[in-house]
Amino acid sequence: MTLNKLFSRAGIVVASTALAGASMADTVDVTAITGAGTNVALVGAAVFGVFVGVKLYKWIRAAL
């Protein structure tokens, strides 16, 4: 058996083992992550609002 055939067969074995393992895997529960996404968006919007408010205040104050 040549070295090329050996690597070819070894690659097939590794690929089939990986595919068999992936097909038997359980699905991941992501409900907690998606539920937390709304809270993260709310906090991000609040931080952005404060940032814009501070910039607006400084801009108006500089104009006076």
PDB file of N, CA, C and O in Angstrom:
ATOM      1  N   MET A   1       0.858  -1.166   0.000  1.00  0.00           N
ATOM      2  CA  MET A   1       0.000   0.000   0.000  1.00  0.00           C
ATOM      3  C   MET A   1       0.907   1.232   0.000  1.00  0.00           C
ATOM      4  O   MET A   1       1.843   1.344   0.791  1.00  0.00           O
ATOM      5  N   THR A   2       0.602   2.126  -0.890  1.00  0.00           N
ATOM      6  CA  THR A   2       1.418   3.331  -0.958  1.00  0.00           C
ATOM      7  C   THR A   2       0.993   4.302   0.132  1.00  0.00           C
ATOM      8  O   THR A   2      -0.089   4.191   0.709  1.00  0.00           O
ATOM      9  N   LEU A   3       1.867   5.244   0.392  1.00  0.00           N
ATOM     10  CA  LEU A   3       1.603   6.231   1.438  1.00  0.00           C
ATOM     11  C   LEU A   3       0.413   7.114   1.076  1.00  0.00           C
ATOM     12  O   LEU A   3      -0.336   7.545   1.952  1.00  0.00           O
ATOM     13  N   ASN A   4       0.246   7.378  -0.200  1.00  0.00           N
ATOM     14  CA  ASN A   4      -0.863   8.203  -0.660  1.00  0.00           C
ATOM     15  C   ASN A   4      -2.204   7.523  -0.383  1.00  0.00           C
ATOM     16  O   ASN A   4      -3.146   8.174   0.068  1.00  0.00           O
ATOM     17  N   LYS A   5      -2.295   6.223  -0.647  1.00  0.00           N
ATOM     18  CA  LYS A   5      -3.523   5.479  -0.373  1.00  0.00           C
ATOM     19  C   LYS A   5      -3.808   5.420   1.119  1.00  0.00           C
ATOM     20  O   LYS A   5      -4.960   5.493   1.548  1.00  0.00           O
ATOM     21  N   LEU A   6      -2.743   5.287   1.905  1.00  0.00           N
ATOM     22  CA  LEU A   6      -2.912   5.221   3.351  1.00  0.00           C
ATOM     23  C   LEU A   6      -3.504   6.514   3.892  1.00  0.00           C
ATOM     24  O   LEU A   6      -4.428   6.484   4.705  1.00  0.00           O
ATOM     25  N   PHE A   7      -2.976   7.651   3.443  1.00  0.00           N
ATOM     26  CA  PHE A   7      -3.505   8.939   3.885  1.00  0.00           C
ATOM     27  C   PHE A   7      -4.932   9.148   3.390  1.00  0.00           C
ATOM     28  O   PHE A   7      -5.750   9.752   4.084  1.00  0.00           O
ATOM     29  N   SER A   8      -5.228   8.655   2.202  1.00  0.00           N
ATOM     30  CA  SER A   8      -6.571   8.778   1.653  1.00  0.00           C
ATOM     31  C   SER A   8      -7.571   7.998   2.505  1.00  0.00           C
ATOM     32  O   SER A   8      -8.645   8.504   2.832  1.00  0.00           O
ATOM     33  N   ARG A   9      -7.221   6.787   2.854  1.00  0.00           N
ATOM     34  CA  ARG A   9      -8.120   5.969   3.676  1.00  0.00           C
ATOM     35  C   ARG A   9      -8.239   6.530   5.089  1.00  0.00           C
ATOM     36  O   ARG A   9      -9.318   6.505   5.682  1.00  0.00           O
ATOM     37  N   ALA A  10      -7.144   7.031   5.620  1.00  0.00           N
ATOM     38  CA  ALA A  10      -7.189   7.623   6.960  1.00  0.00           C
ATOM     39  C   ALA A  10      -8.080   8.860   6.961  1.00  0.00           C
ATOM     40  O   ALA A  10      -8.813   9.099   7.920  1.00  0.00           O
ATOM     41  N   GLY A  11      -8.019   9.638   5.897  1.00  0.00           N
ATOM     42  CA  GLY A  11      -8.874  10.823   5.788  1.00  0.00           C
ATOM     43  C   GLY A  11     -10.341  10.458   5.720  1.00  0.00           C
ATOM     44  O   GLY A  11     -11.180  11.137   6.313  1.00  0.00           O
ATOM     45  N   ILE A  12     -10.657   9.397   5.005  1.00  0.00           N
ATOM     46  CA  ILE A  12     -12.047   8.942   4.906  1.00  0.00           C
ATOM     47  C   ILE A  12     -12.553   8.472   6.264  1.00  0.00           C
ATOM     48  O   ILE A  12     -13.689   8.759   6.641  1.00  0.00           O
ATOM     49  N   VAL A  13     -11.718   7.757   6.993  1.00  0.00           N
ATOM     50  CA  VAL A  13     -12.115   7.276   8.324  1.00  0.00           C
ATOM     51  C   VAL A  13     -12.353   8.447   9.267  1.00  0.00           C
ATOM     52  O   VAL A  13     -13.337   8.454  10.007  1.00  0.00           O
ATOM     53  N   VAL A  14     -11.469   9.429   9.251  1.00  0.00           N
ATOM     54  CA  VAL A  14     -11.622  10.593  10.131  1.00  0.00           C
ATOM     55  C   VAL A  14     -12.875  11.376   9.768  1.00  0.00           C
ATOM     56  O   VAL A  14     -13.615  11.795  10.659  1.00  0.00           O
ATOM     57  N   ALA A  15     -13.128  11.582   8.485  1.00  0.00           N
ATOM     58  CA  ALA A  15     -14.302  12.331   8.056  1.00  0.00           C
ATOM     59  C   ALA A  15     -15.590  11.607   8.422  1.00  0.00           C
ATOM     60  O   ALA A  15     -16.545  12.236   8.880  1.00  0.00           O
ATOM     61  N   SER A  16     -15.628  10.302   8.226  1.00  0.00           N
ATOM     62  CA  SER A  16     -16.851   9.562   8.552  1.00  0.00           C
ATOM     63  C   SER A  16     -17.091   9.529  10.054  1.00  0.00           C
ATOM     64  O   SER A  16     -18.240   9.552  10.496  1.00  0.00           O
ATOM     65  N   THR A  17     -16.025   9.475  10.843  1.00  0.00           N
ATOM     66  CA  THR A  17     -16.181   9.508  12.297  1.00  0.00           C
ATOM     67  C   THR A  17     -16.721  10.858  12.745  1.00  0.00           C
ATOM     68  O   THR A  17     -17.580  10.925  13.624  1.00  0.00           O
ATOM     69  N   ALA A  18     -16.223  11.924  12.151  1.00  0.00           N
ATOM     70  CA  ALA A  18     -16.693  13.264  12.510  1.00  0.00           C
ATOM     71  C   ALA A  18     -18.158  13.443  12.131  1.00  0.00           C
ATOM     72  O   ALA A  18     -18.929  14.028  12.892  1.00  0.00           O
ATOM     73  N   LEU A  19     -18.543  12.948  10.969  1.00  0.00           N
ATOM     74  CA  LEU A  19     -19.935  13.076  10.539  1.00  0.00           C
ATOM     75  C   LEU A  19     -20.867  12.243  11.408  1.00  0.00           C
ATOM     76  O   LEU A  19     -21.981  12.672  11.710  1.00  0.00           O
ATOM     77  N   ALA A  20     -20.426  11.067  11.808  1.00  0.00           N
ATOM     78  CA  ALA A  20     -21.260  10.222  12.658  1.00  0.00           C
ATOM     79  C   ALA A  20     -21.447  10.869  14.026  1.00  0.00           C
ATOM     80  O   ALA A  20     -22.537  10.810  14.595  1.00  0.00           O
ATOM     81  N   GLY A  21     -20.413  11.472  14.547  1.00  0.00           N
ATOM     82  CA  GLY A  21     -20.523  12.152  15.839  1.00  0.00           C
ATOM     83  C   GLY A  21     -21.425  13.366  15.765  1.00  0.00           C
ATOM     84  O   GLY A  21     -22.174  13.640  16.702  1.00  0.00           O
ATOM     85  N   ALA A  22     -21.364  14.095  14.667  1.00  0.00           N
ATOM     86  CA  ALA A  22     -22.191  15.286  14.509  1.00  0.00           C
ATOM     87  C   ALA A  22     -23.662  14.922  14.347  1.00  0.00           C
ATOM     88  O   ALA A  22     -24.534  15.669  14.790  1.00  0.00           O
ATOM     89  N   SER A  23     -23.946  13.799  13.727  1.00  0.00           N
ATOM     90  CA  SER A  23     -25.341  13.423  13.523  1.00  0.00           C
ATOM     91  C   SER A  23     -26.003  12.958  14.817  1.00  0.00           C
ATOM     92  O   SER A  23     -27.228  13.003  14.931  1.00  0.00           O
ATOM     93  N   MET A  24     -25.223  12.518  15.781  1.00  0.00           N
ATOM     94  CA  MET A  24     -25.766  12.050  17.049  1.00  0.00           C
ATOM     95  C   MET A  24     -25.791  13.142  18.120  1.00  0.00           C
ATOM     96  O   MET A  24     -26.217  12.882  19.245  1.00  0.00           O
ATOM     97  N   ALA A  25     -25.350  14.344  17.797  1.00  0.00           N
ATOM     98  CA  ALA A  25     -25.249  15.414  18.788  1.00  0.00           C
ATOM     99  C   ALA A  25     -26.634  15.954  19.141  1.00  0.00           C
ATOM    100  O   ALA A  25     -27.531  16.002  18.299  1.00  0.00           O
ATOM    101  N   ASP A  26     -26.787  16.354  20.392  1.00  0.00           N
ATOM    102  CA  ASP A  26     -28.034  16.973  20.832  1.00  0.00           C
ATOM    103  C   ASP A  26     -28.070  18.425  20.379  1.00  0.00           C
ATOM    104  O   ASP A  26     -27.033  19.049  20.151  1.00  0.00           O
ATOM    105  N   THR A  27     -29.281  18.948  20.253  1.00  0.00           N
ATOM    106  CA  THR A  27     -29.410  20.357  19.909  1.00  0.00           C
ATOM    107  C   THR A  27     -29.180  21.197  21.156  1.00  0.00           C
ATOM    108  O   THR A  27     -29.469  20.764  22.271  1.00  0.00           O
ATOM    109  N   VAL A  28     -28.666  22.380  20.961  1.00  0.00           N
ATOM    110  CA  VAL A  28     -28.339  23.267  22.068  1.00  0.00           C
ATOM    111  C   VAL A  28     -29.552  24.133  22.383  1.00  0.00           C
ATOM    112  O   VAL A  28     -30.182  24.679  21.478  1.00  0.00           O
ATOM    113  N   ASP A  29     -29.876  24.256  23.661  1.00  0.00           N
ATOM    114  CA  ASP A  29     -30.994  25.088  24.091  1.00  0.00           C
ATOM    115  C   ASP A  29     -30.535  26.541  24.156  1.00  0.00           C
ATOM    116  O   ASP A  29     -29.649  26.877  24.942  1.00  0.00           O
ATOM    117  N   VAL A  30     -31.128  27.400  23.339  1.00  0.00           N
ATOM    118  CA  VAL A  30     -30.708  28.796  23.261  1.00  0.00           C
ATOM    119  C   VAL A  30     -31.792  29.759  23.729  1.00  0.00           C
ATOM    120  O   VAL A  30     -31.716  30.955  23.445  1.00  0.00           O
ATOM    121  N   THR A  31     -32.797  29.261  24.441  1.00  0.00           N
ATOM    122  CA  THR A  31     -33.878  30.145  24.868  1.00  0.00           C
ATOM    123  C   THR A  31     -33.397  31.197  25.848  1.00  0.00           C
ATOM    124  O   THR A  31     -33.885  32.327  25.819  1.00  0.00           O
ATOM    125  N   ALA A  32     -32.452  30.859  26.716  1.00  0.00           N
ATOM    126  CA  ALA A  32     -31.941  31.843  27.674  1.00  0.00           C
ATOM    127  C   ALA A  32     -31.168  32.944  26.960  1.00  0.00           C
ATOM    128  O   ALA A  32     -31.231  34.108  27.356  1.00  0.00           O
ATOM    129  N   ILE A  33     -30.449  32.580  25.921  1.00  0.00           N
ATOM    130  CA  ILE A  33     -29.664  33.574  25.185  1.00  0.00           C
ATOM    131  C   ILE A  33     -30.585  34.510  24.416  1.00  0.00           C
ATOM    132  O   ILE A  33     -30.375  35.723  24.422  1.00  0.00           O
ATOM    133  N   THR A  34     -31.591  33.970  23.759  1.00  0.00           N
ATOM    134  CA  THR A  34     -32.498  34.827  23.001  1.00  0.00           C
ATOM    135  C   THR A  34     -33.349  35.678  23.926  1.00  0.00           C
ATOM    136  O   THR A  34     -33.698  36.807  23.582  1.00  0.00           O
ATOM    137  N   GLY A  35     -33.686  35.154  25.091  1.00  0.00           N
ATOM    138  CA  GLY A  35     -34.437  35.948  26.062  1.00  0.00           C
ATOM    139  C   GLY A  35     -33.616  37.096  26.615  1.00  0.00           C
ATOM    140  O   GLY A  35     -34.155  38.168  26.887  1.00  0.00           O
ATOM    141  N   ALA A  36     -32.328  36.888  26.784  1.00  0.00           N
ATOM    142  CA  ALA A  36     -31.454  37.944  27.291  1.00  0.00           C
ATOM    143  C   ALA A  36     -31.151  38.980  26.217  1.00  0.00           C
ATOM    144  O   ALA A  36     -30.712  40.086  26.534  1.00  0.00           O
ATOM    145  N   GLY A  37     -31.375  38.646  24.977  1.00  0.00           N
ATOM    146  CA  GLY A  37     -31.097  39.578  23.883  1.00  0.00           C
ATOM    147  C   GLY A  37     -31.921  40.841  23.968  1.00  0.00           C
ATOM    148  O   GLY A  37     -31.431  41.918  23.627  1.00  0.00           O
ATOM    149  N   THR A  38     -33.165  40.739  24.414  1.00  0.00           N
ATOM    150  CA  THR A  38     -33.991  41.935  24.551  1.00  0.00           C
ATOM    151  C   THR A  38     -33.461  42.835  25.654  1.00  0.00           C
ATOM    152  O   THR A  38     -33.483  44.058  25.515  1.00  0.00           O
ATOM    153  N   ASN A  39     -32.983  42.250  26.749  1.00  0.00           N
ATOM    154  CA  ASN A  39     -32.420  43.058  27.829  1.00  0.00           C
ATOM    155  C   ASN A  39     -31.143  43.753  27.379  1.00  0.00           C
ATOM    156  O   ASN A  39     -30.914  44.913  27.722  1.00  0.00           O
ATOM    157  N   VAL A  40     -30.329  43.069  26.631  1.00  0.00           N
ATOM    158  CA  VAL A  40     -29.086  43.658  26.129  1.00  0.00           C
ATOM    159  C   VAL A  40     -29.398  44.811  25.183  1.00  0.00           C
ATOM    160  O   VAL A  40     -28.736  45.847  25.232  1.00  0.00           O
ATOM    161  N   ALA A  41     -30.386  44.644  24.335  1.00  0.00           N
ATOM    162  CA  ALA A  41     -30.769  45.710  23.410  1.00  0.00           C
ATOM    163  C   ALA A  41     -31.305  46.922  24.164  1.00  0.00           C
ATOM    164  O   ALA A  41     -31.030  48.060  23.785  1.00  0.00           O
ATOM    165  N   LEU A  42     -32.061  46.686  25.217  1.00  0.00           N
ATOM    166  CA  LEU A  42     -32.605  47.785  26.009  1.00  0.00           C
ATOM    167  C   LEU A  42     -31.500  48.574  26.696  1.00  0.00           C
ATOM    168  O   LEU A  42     -31.520  49.804  26.687  1.00  0.00           O
ATOM    169  N   VAL A  43     -30.543  47.883  27.288  1.00  0.00           N
ATOM    170  CA  VAL A  43     -29.424  48.560  27.949  1.00  0.00           C
ATOM    171  C   VAL A  43     -28.574  49.302  26.921  1.00  0.00           C
ATOM    172  O   VAL A  43     -28.133  50.422  27.180  1.00  0.00           O
ATOM    173  N   GLY A  44     -28.342  48.703  25.777  1.00  0.00           N
ATOM    174  CA  GLY A  44     -27.571  49.367  24.725  1.00  0.00           C
ATOM    175  C   GLY A  44     -28.245  50.634  24.238  1.00  0.00           C
ATOM    176  O   GLY A  44     -27.580  51.644  24.009  1.00  0.00           O
ATOM    177  N   ALA A  45     -29.560  50.590  24.079  1.00  0.00           N
ATOM    178  CA  ALA A  45     -30.293  51.783  23.654  1.00  0.00           C
ATOM    179  C   ALA A  45     -30.225  52.873  24.716  1.00  0.00           C
ATOM    180  O   ALA A  45     -30.120  54.052  24.380  1.00  0.00           O
ATOM    181  N   ALA A  46     -30.283  52.497  25.993  1.00  0.00           N
ATOM    182  CA  ALA A  46     -30.190  53.483  27.069  1.00  0.00           C
ATOM    183  C   ALA A  46     -28.812  54.134  27.099  1.00  0.00           C
ATOM    184  O   ALA A  46     -28.705  55.349  27.264  1.00  0.00           O
ATOM    185  N   VAL A  47     -27.766  53.345  26.944  1.00  0.00           N
ATOM    186  CA  VAL A  47     -26.404  53.894  26.926  1.00  0.00           C
ATOM    187  C   VAL A  47     -26.226  54.820  25.731  1.00  0.00           C
ATOM    188  O   VAL A  47     -25.635  55.892  25.860  1.00  0.00           O
ATOM    189  N   PHE A  48     -26.724  54.421  24.586  1.00  0.00           N
ATOM    190  CA  PHE A  48     -26.633  55.266  23.395  1.00  0.00           C
ATOM    191  C   PHE A  48     -27.404  56.566  23.592  1.00  0.00           C
ATOM    192  O   PHE A  48     -26.943  57.628  23.173  1.00  0.00           O
ATOM    193  N   GLY A  49     -28.572  56.492  24.225  1.00  0.00           N
ATOM    194  CA  GLY A  49     -29.357  57.693  24.494  1.00  0.00           C
ATOM    195  C   GLY A  49     -28.636  58.661  25.415  1.00  0.00           C
ATOM    196  O   GLY A  49     -28.671  59.871  25.194  1.00  0.00           O
ATOM    197  N   VAL A  50     -27.986  58.140  26.442  1.00  0.00           N
ATOM    198  CA  VAL A  50     -27.218  58.997  27.349  1.00  0.00           C
ATOM    199  C   VAL A  50     -26.050  59.628  26.602  1.00  0.00           C
ATOM    200  O   VAL A  50     -25.770  60.812  26.784  1.00  0.00           O
ATOM    201  N   PHE A  51     -25.374  58.865  25.773  1.00  0.00           N
ATOM    202  CA  PHE A  51     -24.247  59.385  25.000  1.00  0.00           C
ATOM    203  C   PHE A  51     -24.692  60.521  24.082  1.00  0.00           C
ATOM    204  O   PHE A  51     -24.038  61.561  24.015  1.00  0.00           O
ATOM    205  N   VAL A  52     -25.793  60.322  23.381  1.00  0.00           N
ATOM    206  CA  VAL A  52     -26.309  61.358  22.480  1.00  0.00           C
ATOM    207  C   VAL A  52     -26.751  62.576  23.281  1.00  0.00           C
ATOM    208  O   VAL A  52     -26.528  63.710  22.857  1.00  0.00           O
ATOM    209  N   GLY A  53     -27.376  62.353  24.436  1.00  0.00           N
ATOM    210  CA  GLY A  53     -27.806  63.475  25.269  1.00  0.00           C
ATOM    211  C   GLY A  53     -26.642  64.314  25.759  1.00  0.00           C
ATOM    212  O   GLY A  53     -26.727  65.542  25.760  1.00  0.00           O
ATOM    213  N   VAL A  54     -25.564  63.683  26.172  1.00  0.00           N
ATOM    214  CA  VAL A  54     -24.383  64.421  26.635  1.00  0.00           C
ATOM    215  C   VAL A  54     -23.763  65.206  25.488  1.00  0.00           C
ATOM    216  O   VAL A  54     -23.399  66.370  25.657  1.00  0.00           O
ATOM    217  N   LYS A  55     -23.641  64.582  24.329  1.00  0.00           N
ATOM    218  CA  LYS A  55     -23.084  65.282  23.166  1.00  0.00           C
ATOM    219  C   LYS A  55     -23.964  66.467  22.767  1.00  0.00           C
ATOM    220  O   LYS A  55     -23.450  67.538  22.441  1.00  0.00           O
ATOM    221  N   LEU A  56     -25.257  66.286  22.790  1.00  0.00           N
ATOM    222  CA  LEU A  56     -26.185  67.358  22.441  1.00  0.00           C
ATOM    223  C   LEU A  56     -26.094  68.500  23.439  1.00  0.00           C
ATOM    224  O   LEU A  56     -26.111  69.668  23.050  1.00  0.00           O
ATOM    225  N   TYR A  57     -25.998  68.174  24.722  1.00  0.00           N
ATOM    226  CA  TYR A  57     -25.866  69.194  25.763  1.00  0.00           C
ATOM    227  C   TYR A  57     -24.586  70.000  25.559  1.00  0.00           C
ATOM    228  O   TYR A  57     -24.611  71.227  25.653  1.00  0.00           O
ATOM    229  N   LYS A  58     -23.470  69.330  25.281  1.00  0.00           N
ATOM    230  CA  LYS A  58     -22.203  70.029  25.056  1.00  0.00           C
ATOM    231  C   LYS A  58     -22.266  70.893  23.797  1.00  0.00           C
ATOM    232  O   LYS A  58     -21.704  71.988  23.764  1.00  0.00           O
ATOM    233  N   TRP A  59     -22.945  70.402  22.768  1.00  0.00           N
ATOM    234  CA  TRP A  59     -23.056  71.146  21.520  1.00  0.00           C
ATOM    235  C   TRP A  59     -23.882  72.417  21.710  1.00  0.00           C
ATOM    236  O   TRP A  59     -23.510  73.482  21.216  1.00  0.00           O
ATOM    237  N   ILE A  60     -24.999  72.306  22.424  1.00  0.00           N
ATOM    238  CA  ILE A  60     -25.844  73.474  22.684  1.00  0.00           C
ATOM    239  C   ILE A  60     -25.125  74.459  23.596  1.00  0.00           C
ATOM    240  O   ILE A  60     -25.213  75.670  23.393  1.00  0.00           O
ATOM    241  N   ARG A  61     -24.426  73.958  24.584  1.00  0.00           N
ATOM    242  CA  ARG A  61     -23.711  74.828  25.520  1.00  0.00           C
ATOM    243  C   ARG A  61     -22.590  75.590  24.805  1.00  0.00           C
ATOM    244  O   ARG A  61     -22.334  76.752  25.122  1.00  0.00           O
ATOM    245  N   ALA A  62     -21.931  74.954  23.857  1.00  0.00           N
ATOM    246  CA  ALA A  62     -20.869  75.627  23.106  1.00  0.00           C
ATOM    247  C   ALA A  62     -21.438  76.696  22.176  1.00  0.00           C
ATOM    248  O   ALA A  62     -20.753  77.671  21.864  1.00  0.00           O
ATOM    249  N   ALA A  63     -22.672  76.526  21.734  1.00  0.00           N
ATOM    250  CA  ALA A  63     -23.287  77.492  20.829  1.00  0.00           C
ATOM    251  C   ALA A  63     -23.722  78.756  21.563  1.00  0.00           C
ATOM    252  O   ALA A  63     -23.856  79.809  20.940  1.00  0.00           O
ATOM    253  N   LEU A  64     -23.941  78.674  22.855  1.00  0.00           N
ATOM    254  CA  LEU A  64     -24.404  79.847  23.613  1.00  0.00           C
ATOM    255  C   LEU A  64     -23.294  80.704  24.030  1.00  0.00           C
ATOM    256  O   LEU A  64     -23.514  81.729  24.675  1.00  0.00           O
TER     257      LEU A  64
END
